[in-house]
């Protein structure tokens, strides 16, 4: 017996929320089943392990993230426009996969050493290359300041964007695009009045 696609999505959404709140190691199959309204044993009709659930949650998030990022990177935009588009796509992913982003932030470092989750390291390297390459291109083109520490800038932007998963709630008062616009205004133009 296998779950309908809709029921599998519901169970994975529930599991993602529990993993995000409690951490992967502290989460039991029983807790996920309880939250999903199932008996613990019944969960195994749908998934063979909690590791399988986590893998499906993270890989779905990263597949969608890279679909968006690859589209941005292939669009031939200038460096500033590429940064703007990557930030906007990142906030859209937080909107679509908030719990998965929170899990990724908390768990990816220790999960990446497991054979099943090696793709996390590959994705992180690809992510870093995309951002660093865009920043370097922007400095070389005169779009960004020449005195920028590229790696430090990348870390600040990366961390300040993705930490939004800890407070952002889909359906709240601001759309992902509005949050991206405010964020980009602060990062690219500053918050002080120019005199």
C-alpha positions in Angstrom: 0.0 0.0 0.0 1.4 3.4 -0.9 0.2 6.9 -0.1 -1.5 9.0 -2.6 0.7 11.8 -3.8 -1.4 14.3 -1.9 -1.2 12.3 1.4 2.6 11.9 0.9 2.9 15.7 0.5 0.8 16.2 3.7 3.0 13.8 5.7 6.2 15.3 4.4 4.9 18.8 5.3 4.2 17.6 8.8 7.5 15.9 9.1 9.3 19.0 7.9 7.6 21.1 10.5 8.5 18.6 13.2 12.2 18.3 12.0 12.5 22.1 11.9 11.1 22.5 15.4 12.8 19.6 17.2 15.8 18.8 15.1 16.3 15.6 13.1 17.9 13.5 15.8 15.4 14.4 18.5 12.4 13.7 16.2 10.9 10.2 16.4 8.8 8.4 13.8 6.1 8.2 16.5 6.1 12.1 16.9 5.7 12.5 13.1 3.0 9.9 13.0 1.1 11.6 15.9 1.3 15.0 14.2 0.1 13.5 10.9 -2.8 11.7 12.6 -1.3 8.2 11.9 -0.3 5.2 14.0 3.5 5.0 14.1 3.5 1.7 12.3 1.3 3.1 9.6 3.9 5.6 8.7 6.0 2.8 7.4 3.4 2.1 4.7 4.2 5.5 3.3 8.0 5.9 4.0 10.7 3.3 4.9 12.4 5.6 7.4 12.6 9.1 8.8 15.8 9.4 6.9 13.8 8.9 3.7 11.4 11.6 4.7 14.2 14.0 5.4 15.9 13.2 2.1 12.7 13.8 0.2 12.1 17.1 2.0 15.6 18.4 1.4 16.0 17.2 -2.2 12.7 18.7 -3.2 13.7 22.0 -1.7 17.1 22.0 -3.4 15.7 20.8 -6.8 13.3 23.7 -6.8 15.9 26.2 -5.6 18.3 25.2 -8.3 15.6 25.3 -11.0 15.1 29.0 -10.0 18.8 29.8 -9.5 19.8 28.1 -12.8 17.2 30.2 -14.6 18.6 33.4 -13.1 22.2 32.4 -13.8 21.4 31.6 -17.5 19.5 34.8 -18.1 22.6 36.9 -18.9 21.8 39.6 -16.4 24.3 42.1 -15.1 25.9 41.4 -11.7 23.6 43.7 -9.7 20.5 42.3 -11.5 21.7 38.8 -10.9 22.2 39.5 -7.2 18.7 41.0 -7.1 17.2 38.0 -8.8 19.0 35.5 -6.6 17.9 37.2 -3.5 14.3 37.4 -4.7 14.4 33.7 -5.7 15.8 32.9 -2.2 12.9 34.6 -0.5 10.5 32.8 -2.8 12.0 29.5 -1.7 11.7 30.5 1.9 8.1 31.1 1.3 7.6 27.8 -0.4 9.9 25.6 1.8 10.3 27.5 5.1 10.6 24.4 7.2 13.0 22.7 4.7 15.2 25.9 4.8 15.3 25.8 8.6 16.2 22.1 8.5 18.9 22.7 6.0 20.4 25.5 8.1 20.4 23.4 11.3 21.3 20.0 9.9 23.2 20.1 6.7 26.7 20.3 8.1 26.4 16.9 10.0 24.1 15.3 7.4 26.5 16.0 4.5 28.9 13.4 5.9 26.3 10.6 5.4 26.5 9.0 1.9 22.8 9.5 1.3 23.2 13.3 1.8 26.4 13.9 -0.1 24.4 16.1 -2.5 24.2 18.7 0.3 27.9 19.4 0.0 27.7 19.5 -3.8 24.8 21.9 -3.6 26.6 24.1 -1.1 29.6 24.3 -3.4 27.5 25.2 -6.4 25.7 27.8 -4.3 28.9 29.4 -3.2 30.3 29.4 -6.7 27.2 31.1 -8.1 27.2 33.9 -5.4 31.0 34.4 -5.3 31.2 34.4 -9.1 28.5 37.1 -9.4 30.1 39.3 -6.7 33.5 39.0 -8.4 32.0 39.8 -11.8 30.3 42.8 -10.2 33.5 44.1 -8.8 35.3 43.6 -12.1 32.6 45.4 -14.0 32.5 48.3 -11.6 29.0 47.5 -10.4 30.2 46.8 -6.8 32.9 48.5 -4.8 36.4 47.4 -5.4 37.2 47.3 -1.7 34.6 44.6 -1.0 35.9 41.5 0.8 34.0 39.2 -1.6 34.0 36.1 0.7 32.8 38.1 3.7 30.1 39.9 1.6 28.9 36.5 0.4 28.7 35.1 3.9 26.8 38.2 5.2 24.3 38.1 2.3 23.9 34.3 2.5 23.3 34.2 6.2 21.1 37.3 6.4 18.8 36.0 3.6 18.4 32.5 4.8 18.0 33.3 8.5 14.6 34.8 7.5 13.3 31.2 7.6 13.4 31.5 11.4 10.8 34.3 11.4 9.1 34.4 8.1 5.6 32.9 7.9 3.9 32.2 4.5 0.8 34.2 4.0 2.0 37.0 6.4 1.9 40.7 5.9 4.6 40.8 3.2 5.1 38.8 0.1 8.6 37.3 -0.6 9.0 39.9 -3.4 8.3 42.7 -1.0 10.8 41.3 1.6 13.4 40.9 -1.2 12.9 44.6 -2.3 13.3 45.9 1.3 16.3 43.6 1.9 18.0 44.6 -1.4 17.4 48.3 -0.7 19.2 48.0 2.6 22.1 45.9 1.2 22.7 47.7 -2.0 21.7 51.3 -1.1 22.2 51.3 2.7 19.8 52.6 5.4 21.3 56.0 6.0 20.1 59.1 4.3 22.7 60.3 1.8 23.8 63.9 2.4 
